[in-house]
Amino acid sequence: MQISRRSLAVAALILASPIAPLMVSSAHADSREQMTAKALSALHDLEASQPRARFIARHAKAVLVFPSILKAGFVFGGETGNGVLLVHGKPEGYYNLSGGSWGLQIGGQDFAYALFFMTDHALDYLRKSDGFAAGTGPSITVINSGAAAEANTTTLSQDVYAFPFNGKGLMADLTLQGTKVTRIHPHG
């Protein structure tokens, strides 16, 4: 499927608007069961494609999985997606990741994120605050596939490890800068 520059520009303007998280979240308002199934499937895909993610998952207190985050930008950009907090493989809470940015950027992407909460402190912060903004609260280390291969029990020293994966589209930046994770209450 070809995406025109005009379509990307329109998507970026929509996603960058203050009401974008509400529009995208309601447009893709899955039930709890659907969100959980998608999150478990995405986590399984990550662990199958990156064995070190499976290693980190075994040592994590919980995993917050966002199976689909839509990101688009044309000078102004935005991203949003819904996810599930899994504790011992069971859903404990539902969250929205959304954010905006501006600067030299163009493109669109659909990707997944898994946040591995390694400490009780980090998990308690998420639970008590009903979410967090990147740069506040627990420290987050983004792991690319090369760095993930080096993980072992002596290198697992951060509060949260973030794995971007399953990227589709053209957008260079997969960081958590400028994003906020907020607890949501989906239907059913």
HELIX and SHEET records of a PDB file:
HELIX    1   1 ARG A    5  ALA A   16  1                                  12    
HELIX    2   2 ALA A   20  ALA A   27  1                                   8    
HELIX    3   3 ARG A   32  SER A   49  1                                  18    
HELIX    4   4 PRO A   51  HIS A   59  1                                   9    
HELIX    5   5 ASP A  120  SER A  129  1                                  10    
HELIX    6   6 SER A  145  ALA A  148  1                                   4    
SHEET    1   A 4 ALA A  62  VAL A  87  0                                        
SHEET    2   A 4 LYS A  90  PHE A 117 -1                                        
SHEET    3   A 4 VAL A 160  LEU A 170 -1                                        
SHEET    4   A 4 ILE A 140  VAL A 142  1                                        
SHEET    1   B 4 ALA A  62  VAL A  87  0                                        
SHEET    2   B 4 LYS A  90  PHE A 117 -1                                        
SHEET    3   B 4 THR A 179  ILE A 184 -1                                        
SHEET    4   B 4 GLY A 131  ALA A 133 -1                                        
END                                                                             
